[in-house]
Every structure is written in C-alpha cells, then in structure tokens.
Amino acid sequence: MMDRQTGKSRGFGFVEFSASTDIDPILRERHVINEKVCDVKSAVDRETAPPSIHMGMGGAVVGGQGEEHKIFVGNLKAEVNSDYLKTYFEEKSER
C-alpha cells in the first residue's frame, strides 16, 4: 500500500487467495519477508473495520475475491511490492 500524498510505502499490503481454506495454514506460520518478521492476519472487511484502517486499495492477488479470502500483511520493508508478495504467498500456499 502506498501513501497517496507522498507516494511512499505504508509498510503493509493485502493478499487475496482463491479459497479461504488456503489462508488457515498461512496464518499459523511465522513469516519473514526480506529479513523482517511480518504481521500476518485475516483481513477485516470495510464495514467492521475502523475507518482509519482502510485509507486505500491495492495488494497482491493470488486468486479469488472477498474479504474471507484475504490476509493483511504488515511490517513490510518499503521495497516489498505486490509482485513479491504474490510470489511469496503462492509458494507458501502450494505446500
């Protein structure tokens, strides 16, 4: 996710999966992306999340739609982009 005003990374993103069953194993793992431990949890839909959480759209899509198929990935380094996240989580979900 990028800050709209500065164009800089906000340090988090979203990854969407084709099925919610793909998410459970991902959530149980510890994720280190670019040598940094990341905060990975189920995404919260806009209707139930505080307004300050959802300031923009974007993220990596592994496949599928809907919040039940999406995870939040926080504490990312600025150089991590959506393509990198997609590749990382595709490899994790194939196990």
Biopython code that builds the backbone (N, CA, C, O; Angstrom):
import numpy as np
from Bio.PDB.StructureBuilder import StructureBuilder

atoms = [
    (1, "MET", "N", (0.841, -1.178, 0.000)),
    (1, "MET", "CA", (0.000, 0.000, 0.000)),
    (1, "MET", "C", (0.885, 1.240, 0.000)),
    (1, "MET", "O", (1.886, 1.309, 0.713)),
    (2, "MET", "N", (0.500, 2.202, -0.803)),
    (2, "MET", "CA", (1.281, 3.425, -0.945)),
    (2, "MET", "C", (0.505, 4.604, -0.355)),
    (2, "MET", "O", (-0.720, 4.671, -0.456)),
    (3, "ASP", "N", (1.235, 5.524, 0.257)),
    (3, "ASP", "CA", (0.641, 6.749, 0.758)),
    (3, "ASP", "C", (0.275, 7.607, -0.449)),
    (3, "ASP", "O", (1.127, 7.871, -1.298)),
    (4, "ARG", "N", (-0.951, 8.037, -0.535)),
    (4, "ARG", "CA", (-1.413, 8.800, -1.704)),
    (4, "ARG", "C", (-0.709, 10.147, -1.836)),
    (4, "ARG", "O", (-0.483, 10.624, -2.948)),
    (5, "GLN", "N", (-0.366, 10.752, -0.724)),
    (5, "GLN", "CA", (0.245, 12.079, -0.781)),
    (5, "GLN", "C", (1.739, 12.030, -1.054)),
    (5, "GLN", "O", (2.255, 12.846, -1.818)),
    (6, "THR", "N", (2.442, 11.084, -0.440)),
    (6, "THR", "CA", (3.898, 11.041, -0.592)),
    (6, "THR", "C", (4.368, 10.042, -1.641)),
    (6, "THR", "O", (5.481, 10.160, -2.153)),
    (7, "GLY", "N", (3.524, 9.053, -1.968)),
    (7, "GLY", "CA", (3.918, 8.013, -2.915)),
    (7, "GLY", "C", (4.826, 6.961, -2.309)),
    (7, "GLY", "O", (5.324, 6.083, -3.013)),
    (8, "LYS", "N", (5.046, 7.049, -0.992)),
    (8, "LYS", "CA", (5.926, 6.101, -0.311)),
    (8, "LYS", "C", (5.124, 4.930, 0.258)),
    (8, "LYS", "O", (3.919, 5.030, 0.489)),
    (9, "SER", "N", (5.820, 3.836, 0.473)),
    (9, "SER", "CA", (5.195, 2.643, 1.026)),
    (9, "SER", "C", (4.663, 2.910, 2.423)),
    (9, "SER", "O", (5.289, 3.619, 3.211)),
    (10, "ARG", "N", (3.497, 2.335, 2.729)),
    (10, "ARG", "CA", (2.919, 2.450, 4.062)),
    (10, "ARG", "C", (3.309, 1.246, 4.924)),
    (10, "ARG", "O", (2.933, 1.185, 6.094)),
    (11, "GLY", "N", (4.056, 0.290, 4.367)),
    (11, "GLY", "CA", (4.570, -0.827, 5.152)),
    (11, "GLY", "C", (3.603, -1.968, 5.365)),
    (11, "GLY", "O", (3.805, -2.799, 6.250)),
    (12, "PHE", "N", (2.552, -2.018, 4.561)),
    (12, "PHE", "CA", (1.613, -3.132, 4.654)),
    (12, "PHE", "C", (0.956, -3.360, 3.304)),
    (12, "PHE", "O", (1.043, -2.528, 2.400)),
    (13, "GLY", "N", (0.294, -4.507, 3.187)),
    (13, "GLY", "CA", (-0.428, -4.833, 1.969)),
    (13, "GLY", "C", (-1.428, -5.929, 2.238)),
    (13, "GLY", "O", (-1.555, -6.402, 3.367)),
    (14, "PHE", "N", (-2.136, -6.331, 1.207)),
    (14, "PHE", "CA", (-3.136, -7.386, 1.297)),
    (14, "PHE", "C", (-2.850, -8.432, 0.236)),
    (14, "PHE", "O", (-2.375, -8.115, -0.854)),
    (15, "VAL", "N", (-3.142, -9.670, 0.564)),
    (15, "VAL", "CA", (-3.003, -10.762, -0.391)),
    (15, "VAL", "C", (-4.323, -11.510, -0.407)),
    (15, "VAL", "O", (-4.864, -11.868, 0.639)),
    (16, "GLU", "N", (-4.834, -11.740, -1.606)),
    (16, "GLU", "CA", (-6.111, -12.411, -1.784)),
    (16, "GLU", "C", (-5.862, -13.825, -2.307)),
    (16, "GLU", "O", (-5.050, -14.026, -3.211)),
    (17, "PHE", "N", (-6.564, -14.800, -1.736)),
    (17, "PHE", "CA", (-6.416, -16.199, -2.113)),
    (17, "PHE", "C", (-7.681, -16.697, -2.808)),
    (17, "PHE", "O", (-8.746, -16.090, -2.694)),
    (18, "SER", "N", (-7.549, -17.807, -3.528)),
    (18, "SER", "CA", (-8.697, -18.350, -4.255)),
    (18, "SER", "C", (-9.697, -19.025, -3.335)),
    (18, "SER", "O", (-10.873, -19.138, -3.681)),
    (19, "ALA", "N", (-9.252, -19.478, -2.162)),
    (19, "ALA", "CA", (-10.164, -20.135, -1.215)),
    (19, "ALA", "C", (-9.750, -19.799, 0.209)),
    (19, "ALA", "O", (-8.563, -19.670, 0.506)),
    (20, "SER", "N", (-10.731, -19.659, 1.083)),
    (20, "SER", "CA", (-10.427, -19.334, 2.473)),
    (20, "SER", "C", (-9.652, -20.455, 3.151)),
    (20, "SER", "O", (-8.939, -20.205, 4.123)),
    (21, "THR", "N", (-9.775, -21.691, 2.656)),
    (21, "THR", "CA", (-9.031, -22.809, 3.249)),
    (21, "THR", "C", (-7.528, -22.671, 3.023)),
    (21, "THR", "O", (-6.736, -23.266, 3.753)),
    (22, "ASP", "N", (-7.131, -21.892, 2.020)),
    (22, "ASP", "CA", (-5.704, -21.635, 1.771)),
    (22, "ASP", "C", (-5.098, -20.729, 2.837)),
    (22, "ASP", "O", (-3.881, -20.708, 3.019)),
    (23, "ILE", "N", (-5.938, -19.986, 3.536)),
    (23, "ILE", "CA", (-5.459, -18.980, 4.474)),
    (23, "ILE", "C", (-5.048, -19.574, 5.818)),
    (23, "ILE", "O", (-4.051, -19.139, 6.393)),
    (24, "ASP", "N", (-5.783, -20.548, 6.331)),
    (24, "ASP", "CA", (-5.511, -21.090, 7.665)),
    (24, "ASP", "C", (-4.061, -21.534, 7.863)),
    (24, "ASP", "O", (-3.445, -21.144, 8.855)),
    (25, "PRO", "N", (-3.500, -22.328, 6.965)),
    (25, "PRO", "CA", (-2.093, -22.717, 7.151)),
    (25, "PRO", "C", (-1.140, -21.519, 7.109)),
    (25, "PRO", "O", (-0.133, -21.505, 7.815)),
    (26, "ILE", "N", (-1.449, -20.530, 6.298)),
    (26, "ILE", "CA", (-0.626, -19.325, 6.184)),
    (26, "ILE", "C", (-0.623, -18.569, 7.511)),
    (26, "ILE", "O", (0.420, -18.081, 7.945)),
    (27, "LEU", "N", (-1.777, -18.471, 8.151)),
    (27, "LEU", "CA", (-1.890, -17.719, 9.393)),
    (27, "LEU", "C", (-1.160, -18.390, 10.552)),
    (27, "LEU", "O", (-0.771, -17.721, 11.509)),
    (28, "ARG", "N", (-0.974, -19.693, 10.475)),
    (28, "ARG", "CA", (-0.294, -20.422, 11.543)),
    (28, "ARG", "C", (1.231, -20.294, 11.474)),
    (28, "ARG", "O", (1.923, -20.591, 12.447)),
    (29, "GLU", "N", (1.748, -19.857, 10.339)),
    (29, "GLU", "CA", (3.193, -19.755, 10.150)),
    (29, "GLU", "C", (3.739, -18.394, 10.584)),
    (29, "GLU", "O", (3.012, -17.403, 10.660)),
    (30, "ARG", "N", (5.028, -18.380, 10.862)),
    (30, "ARG", "CA", (5.768, -17.139, 11.088)),
    (30, "ARG", "C", (6.348, -16.749, 9.732)),
    (30, "ARG", "O", (6.937, -17.589, 9.052)),
    (31, "HIS", "N", (6.192, -15.509, 9.336)),
    (31, "HIS", "CA", (6.642, -15.070, 8.015)),
    (31, "HIS", "C", (7.745, -14.025, 8.142)),
    (31, "HIS", "O", (7.584, -12.993, 8.794)),
    (32, "VAL", "N", (8.865, -14.326, 7.499)),
    (32, "VAL", "CA", (9.981, -13.397, 7.432)),
    (32, "VAL", "C", (10.147, -13.037, 5.958)),
    (32, "VAL", "O", (10.513, -13.878, 5.137)),
    (33, "ILE", "N", (9.875, -11.789, 5.642)),
    (33, "ILE", "CA", (9.955, -11.315, 4.268)),
    (33, "ILE", "C", (11.035, -10.241, 4.204)),
    (33, "ILE", "O", (10.969, -9.232, 4.906)),
    (34, "ASN", "N", (12.035, -10.475, 3.349)),
    (34, "ASN", "CA", (13.191, -9.570, 3.235)),
    (34, "ASN", "C", (13.822, -9.314, 4.599)),
    (34, "ASN", "O", (14.089, -8.174, 4.980)),
    (35, "GLU", "N", (14.051, -10.397, 5.314)),
    (35, "GLU", "CA", (14.740, -10.376, 6.612)),
    (35, "GLU", "C", (13.986, -9.613, 7.696)),
    (35, "GLU", "O", (14.601, -9.127, 8.646)),
    (36, "LYS", "N", (12.677, -9.501, 7.569)),
    (36, "LYS", "CA", (11.878, -8.791, 8.564)),
    (36, "LYS", "C", (10.656, -9.640, 8.911)),
    (36, "LYS", "O", (9.937, -10.093, 8.019)),
    (37, "VAL", "N", (10.421, -9.856, 10.215)),
    (37, "VAL", "CA", (9.247, -10.615, 10.655)),
    (37, "VAL", "C", (8.014, -9.766, 10.377)),
    (37, "VAL", "O", (7.933, -8.607, 10.785)),
    (38, "CYS", "N", (7.056, -10.366, 9.672)),
    (38, "CYS", "CA", (5.857, -9.639, 9.272)),
    (38, "CYS", "C", (4.652, -10.027, 10.120)),
    (38, "CYS", "O", (4.576, -11.134, 10.653)),
    (39, "ASP", "N", (3.730, -9.106, 10.229)),
    (39, "ASP", "CA", (2.463, -9.310, 10.919)),
    (39, "ASP", "C", (1.460, -9.791, 9.876)),
    (39, "ASP", "O", (1.077, -9.032, 8.987)),
    (40, "VAL", "N", (1.033, -11.048, 9.981)),
    (40, "VAL", "CA", (0.103, -11.633, 9.009)),
    (40, "VAL", "C", (-1.148, -12.068, 9.749)),
    (40, "VAL", "O", (-1.081, -12.848, 10.698)),
    (41, "LYS", "N", (-2.297, -11.554, 9.305)),
    (41, "LYS", "CA", (-3.569, -11.919, 9.930)),
    (41, "LYS", "C", (-4.698, -11.790, 8.921)),
    (41, "LYS", "O", (-4.516, -11.221, 7.844)),
    (42, "SER", "N", (-5.860, -12.318, 9.272)),
    (42, "SER", "CA", (-7.022, -12.221, 8.397)),
    (42, "SER", "C", (-7.383, -10.762, 8.182)),
    (42, "SER", "O", (-7.331, -9.957, 9.112)),
    (43, "ALA", "N", (-7.746, -10.428, 6.964)),
    (43, "ALA", "CA", (-8.177, -9.062, 6.667)),
    (43, "ALA", "C", (-9.562, -8.841, 7.251)),
    (43, "ALA", "O", (-10.366, -9.767, 7.355)),
    (44, "VAL", "N", (-9.825, -7.602, 7.628)),
    (44, "VAL", "CA", (-11.123, -7.217, 8.178)),
    (44, "VAL", "C", (-11.847, -6.411, 7.115)),
    (44, "VAL", "O", (-11.266, -5.498, 6.527)),
    (45, "ASP", "N", (-13.129, -6.742, 6.857)),
    (45, "ASP", "CA", (-13.850, -6.012, 5.813)),
    (45, "ASP", "C", (-14.111, -4.570, 6.238)),
    (45, "ASP", "O", (-14.085, -4.245, 7.425)),
    (46, "ARG", "N", (-14.357, -3.729, 5.269)),
    (46, "ARG", "CA", (-14.521, -2.286, 5.498)),
    (46, "ARG", "C", (-15.677, -1.960, 6.434)),
    (46, "ARG", "O", (-15.610, -0.978, 7.175)),
    (47, "GLU", "N", (-16.723, -2.757, 6.414)),
    (47, "GLU", "CA", (-17.902, -2.470, 7.232)),
    (47, "GLU", "C", (-17.638, -2.643, 8.724)),
    (47, "GLU", "O", (-18.261, -1.967, 9.542)),
    (48, "THR", "N", (-16.717, -3.544, 9.089)),
    (48, "THR", "CA", (-16.463, -3.790, 10.511)),
    (48, "THR", "C", (-15.158, -3.187, 11.007)),
    (48, "THR", "O", (-14.922, -3.144, 12.214)),
    (49, "ALA", "N", (-14.311, -2.723, 10.104)),
    (49, "ALA", "CA", (-13.026, -2.137, 10.497)),
    (49, "ALA", "C", (-13.187, -0.648, 10.807)),
    (49, "ALA", "O", (-14.037, 0.024, 10.222)),
    (50, "PRO", "N", (-12.367, -0.134, 11.730)),
    (50, "PRO", "CA", (-12.379, 1.316, 11.955)),
    (50, "PRO", "C", (-12.015, 2.043, 10.664)),
    (50, "PRO", "O", (-11.191, 1.543, 9.899)),
    (51, "PRO", "N", (-12.602, 3.204, 10.400)),
    (51, "PRO", "CA", (-12.352, 3.926, 9.140)),
    (51, "PRO", "C", (-10.880, 4.213, 8.879)),
    (51, "PRO", "O", (-10.471, 4.259, 7.719)),
    (52, "SER", "N", (-10.080, 4.405, 9.903)),
    (52, "SER", "CA", (-8.675, 4.748, 9.697)),
    (52, "SER", "C", (-7.866, 3.613, 9.095)),
    (52, "SER", "O", (-6.787, 3.847, 8.550)),
    (53, "ILE", "N", (-8.365, 2.395, 9.184)),
    (53, "ILE", "CA", (-7.640, 1.253, 8.650)),
    (53, "ILE", "C", (-7.668, 1.251, 7.121)),
    (53, "ILE", "O", (-6.666, 0.916, 6.489)),
    (54, "HIS", "N", (-8.780, 1.613, 6.530)),
    (54, "HIS", "CA", (-8.944, 1.486, 5.081)),
    (54, "HIS", "C", (-8.852, 2.835, 4.388)),
    (54, "HIS", "O", (-9.866, 3.444, 4.047)),
    (55, "MET", "N", (-7.630, 3.290, 4.184)),
    (55, "MET", "CA", (-7.404, 4.567, 3.520)),
    (55, "MET", "C", (-7.176, 4.392, 2.018)),
    (55, "MET", "O", (-7.184, 5.380, 1.284)),
    (56, "GLY", "N", (-6.976, 3.180, 1.550)),
    (56, "GLY", "CA", (-6.701, 2.987, 0.131)),
    (56, "GLY", "C", (-6.919, 1.554, -0.285)),
    (56, "GLY", "O", (-7.258, 0.701, 0.536)),
    (57, "MET", "N", (-6.726, 1.290, -1.556)),
    (57, "MET", "CA", (-6.919, -0.037, -2.120)),
    (57, "MET", "C", (-5.585, -0.543, -2.661)),
    (57, "MET", "O", (-4.633, 0.226, -2.798)),
    (58, "GLY", "N", (-5.521, -1.834, -2.966)),
    (58, "GLY", "CA", (-4.324, -2.374, -3.599)),
    (58, "GLY", "C", (-3.868, -3.632, -2.921)),
    (58, "GLY", "O", (-4.379, -3.994, -1.861)),
    (59, "GLY", "N", (-2.909, -4.305, -3.522)),
    (59, "GLY", "CA", (-2.360, -5.503, -2.928)),
    (59, "GLY", "C", (-2.061, -6.547, -3.970)),
    (59, "GLY", "O", (-2.267, -6.336, -5.165)),
    (60, "ALA", "N", (-1.583, -7.655, -3.514)),
    (60, "ALA", "CA", (-1.229, -8.759, -4.396)),
    (60, "ALA", "C", (-2.391, -9.727, -4.445)),
    (60, "ALA", "O", (-2.996, -10.016, -3.412)),
    (61, "VAL", "N", (-2.710, -10.226, -5.605)),
    (61, "VAL", "CA", (-3.813, -11.159, -5.745)),
    (61, "VAL", "C", (-3.272, -12.526, -6.125)),
    (61, "VAL", "O", (-2.690, -12.702, -7.196)),
    (62, "VAL", "N", (-3.468, -13.491, -5.238)),
    (62, "VAL", "CA", (-3.098, -14.872, -5.531)),
    (62, "VAL", "C", (-4.250, -15.533, -6.258)),
    (62, "VAL", "O", (-4.038, -16.519, -6.963)),
    (63, "GLY", "N", (-5.451, -15.026, -6.112)),
    (63, "GLY", "CA", (-6.639, -15.525, -6.799)),
    (63, "GLY", "C", (-7.843, -15.433, -5.902)),
    (63, "GLY", "O", (-7.707, -15.525, -4.682)),
    (64, "GLY", "N", (-9.026, -15.254, -6.472)),
    (64, "GLY", "CA", (-10.248, -15.219, -5.674)),
    (64, "GLY", "C", (-10.677, -13.812, -5.331)),
    (64, "GLY", "O", (-10.024, -12.832, -5.692)),
    (65, "GLN", "N", (-11.823, -13.731, -4.605)),
    (65, "GLN", "CA", (-12.374, -12.444, -4.212)),
    (65, "GLN", "C", (-13.006, -12.559, -2.839)),
    (65, "GLN", "O", (-13.285, -13.659, -2.361)),
    (66, "GLY", "N", (-13.232, -11.408, -2.206)),
    (66, "GLY", "CA", (-13.923, -11.372, -0.926)),
    (66, "GLY", "C", (-12.972, -11.331, 0.244)),
    (66, "GLY", "O", (-11.880, -11.898, 0.192)),
    (67, "GLU", "N", (-13.393, -10.649, 1.318)),
    (67, "GLU", "CA", (-12.557, -10.499, 2.499)),
    (67, "GLU", "C", (-12.241, -11.832, 3.153)),
    (67, "GLU", "O", (-11.192, -11.969, 3.783)),
    (68, "GLU", "N", (-13.123, -12.822, 3.022)),
    (68, "GLU", "CA", (-12.860, -14.125, 3.636)),
    (68, "GLU", "C", (-11.692, -14.842, 2.968)),
    (68, "GLU", "O", (-11.217, -15.858, 3.476)),
    (69, "HIS", "N", (-11.231, -14.331, 1.852)),
    (69, "HIS", "CA", (-10.116, -14.913, 1.120)),
    (69, "HIS", "C", (-8.868, -14.020, 1.181)),
    (69, "HIS", "O", (-7.924, -14.231, 0.420)),
    (70, "LYS", "N", (-8.857, -13.041, 2.064)),
    (70, "LYS", "CA", (-7.799, -12.037, 2.053)),
    (70, "LYS", "C", (-7.083, -11.983, 3.402)),
    (70, "LYS", "O", (-7.692, -12.134, 4.461)),
    (71, "ILE", "N", (-5.756, -11.760, 3.326)),
    (71, "ILE", "CA", (-4.976, -11.558, 4.544)),
    (71, "ILE", "C", (-4.334, -10.175, 4.511)),
    (71, "ILE", "O", (-4.105, -9.594, 3.450)),
    (72, "PHE", "N", (-4.057, -9.675, 5.692)),
    (72, "PHE", "CA", (-3.320, -8.434, 5.885)),
    (72, "PHE", "C", (-1.878, -8.819, 6.177)),
    (72, "PHE", "O", (-1.631, -9.733, 6.963)),
    (73, "VAL", "N", (-0.926, -8.138, 5.556)),
    (73, "VAL", "CA", (0.493, -8.371, 5.804)),
    (73, "VAL", "C", (1.109, -7.029, 6.190)),
    (73, "VAL", "O", (1.202, -6.116, 5.370)),
    (74, "GLY", "N", (1.526, -6.926, 7.445)),
    (74, "GLY", "CA", (2.088, -5.674, 7.940)),
    (74, "GLY", "C", (3.553, -5.812, 8.303)),
    (74, "GLY", "O", (4.112, -6.909, 8.311)),
    (75, "ASN", "N", (4.158, -4.683, 8.600)),
    (75, "ASN", "CA", (5.567, -4.598, 8.985)),
    (75, "ASN", "C", (6.486, -4.972, 7.819)),
    (75, "ASN", "O", (7.499, -5.647, 7.998)),
    (76, "LEU", "N", (6.109, -4.521, 6.631)),
    (76, "LEU", "CA", (6.892, -4.797, 5.422)),
    (76, "LEU", "C", (7.912, -3.698, 5.172)),
    (76, "LEU", "O", (7.679, -2.533, 5.495)),
    (77, "LYS", "N", (9.043, -4.080, 4.595)),
    (77, "LYS", "CA", (10.028, -3.096, 4.144)),
    (77, "LYS", "C", (9.476, -2.382, 2.907)),
    (77, "LYS", "O", (8.662, -2.936, 2.169)),
    (78, "ALA", "N", (9.924, -1.167, 2.697)),
    (78, "ALA", "CA", (9.422, -0.340, 1.597)),
    (78, "ALA", "C", (9.629, -0.973, 0.229)),
    (78, "ALA", "O", (8.829, -0.743, -0.678)),
    (79, "GLU", "N", (10.689, -1.767, 0.059)),
    (79, "GLU", "CA", (10.983, -2.331, -1.267)),
    (79, "GLU", "C", (10.120, -3.544, -1.624)),
    (79, "GLU", "O", (10.186, -4.023, -2.756)),
    (80, "VAL", "N", (9.320, -4.047, -0.698)),
    (80, "VAL", "CA", (8.453, -5.192, -0.986)),
    (80, "VAL", "C", (7.244, -4.690, -1.763)),
    (80, "VAL", "O", (6.497, -3.837, -1.284)),
    (81, "ASN", "N", (7.055, -5.232, -2.981)),
    (81, "ASN", "CA", (5.927, -4.812, -3.805)),
    (81, "ASN", "C", (4.904, -5.940, -3.937)),
    (81, "ASN", "O", (5.116, -7.037, -3.420)),
    (82, "SER", "N", (3.811, -5.673, -4.620)),
    (82, "SER", "CA", (2.726, -6.653, -4.733)),
    (82, "SER", "C", (3.159, -7.911, -5.483)),
    (82, "SER", "O", (2.696, -9.005, -5.161)),
    (83, "ASP", "N", (4.028, -7.778, -6.467)),
    (83, "ASP", "CA", (4.513, -8.960, -7.193)),
    (83, "ASP", "C", (5.324, -9.872, -6.267)),
    (83, "ASP", "O", (5.196, -11.095, -6.319)),
    (84, "TYR", "N", (6.147, -9.269, -5.433)),
    (84, "TYR", "CA", (6.945, -10.054, -4.481)),
    (84, "TYR", "C", (6.031, -10.784, -3.498)),
    (84, "TYR", "O", (6.228, -11.969, -3.226)),
    (85, "LEU", "N", (5.025, -10.074, -2.962)),
    (85, "LEU", "CA", (4.089, -10.708, -2.026)),
    (85, "LEU", "C", (3.338, -11.855, -2.691)),
    (85, "LEU", "O", (3.161, -12.920, -2.098)),
    (86, "LYS", "N", (2.904, -11.634, -3.908)),
    (86, "LYS", "CA", (2.170, -12.677, -4.630)),
    (86, "LYS", "C", (3.031, -13.928, -4.771)),
    (86, "LYS", "O", (2.575, -15.034, -4.479)),
    (87, "THR", "N", (4.255, -13.759, -5.211)),
    (87, "THR", "CA", (5.161, -14.895, -5.381)),
    (87, "THR", "C", (5.426, -15.587, -4.049)),
    (87, "THR", "O", (5.380, -16.815, -3.967)),
    (88, "TYR", "N", (5.698, -14.816, -3.018)),
    (88, "TYR", "CA", (5.987, -15.370, -1.688)),
    (88, "TYR", "C", (4.824, -16.235, -1.200)),
    (88, "TYR", "O", (5.038, -17.370, -0.774)),
    (89, "PHE", "N", (3.598, -15.712, -1.258)),
    (89, "PHE", "CA", (2.458, -16.442, -0.719)),
    (89, "PHE", "C", (1.962, -17.545, -1.660)),
    (89, "PHE", "O", (1.351, -18.509, -1.198)),
    (90, "GLU", "N", (2.207, -17.426, -2.957)),
    (90, "GLU", "CA", (1.914, -18.557, -3.856)),
    (90, "GLU", "C", (2.749, -19.758, -3.468)),
    (90, "GLU", "O", (2.247, -20.880, -3.398)),
    (91, "GLU", "N", (4.035, -19.516, -3.215)),
    (91, "GLU", "CA", (4.923, -20.614, -2.810)),
    (91, "GLU", "C", (4.497, -21.217, -1.485)),
    (91, "GLU", "O", (4.549, -22.436, -1.317)),
    (92, "LYS", "N", (4.078, -20.386, -0.541)),
    (92, "LYS", "CA", (3.617, -20.868, 0.772)),
    (92, "LYS", "C", (2.341, -21.682, 0.653)),
    (92, "LYS", "O", (2.196, -22.703, 1.326)),
    (93, "SER", "N", (1.417, -21.251, -0.185)),
    (93, "SER", "CA", (0.120, -21.938, -0.281)),
    (93, "SER", "C", (0.196, -23.222, -1.094)),
    (93, "SER", "O", (-0.721, -24.041, -1.028)),
    (94, "GLU", "N", (1.274, -23.420, -1.867)),
    (94, "GLU", "CA", (1.443, -24.638, -2.648)),
    (94, "GLU", "C", (1.942, -25.805, -1.815)),
    (94, "GLU", "O", (1.911, -26.945, -2.279)),
    (95, "ARG", "N", (2.397, -25.553, -0.608)),
    (95, "ARG", "CA", (2.916, -26.637, 0.237)),
    (95, "ARG", "C", (1.840, -27.524, 0.769)),
    (95, "ARG", "O", (2.128, -28.476, 1.494)),
]
sb = StructureBuilder()
sb.init_structure("model")
sb.init_model(0)
sb.init_chain("A")
sb.init_seg("    ")
for serial, (resi, resn, name, xyz) in enumerate(atoms, 1):
    if name == "N":
        sb.init_residue(resn, " ", resi, " ")
    sb.init_atom(name, np.array(xyz, "f"), 0.0, 1.0, " ", f" {name:<3s}", serial, name[0])
structure = sb.get_structure()
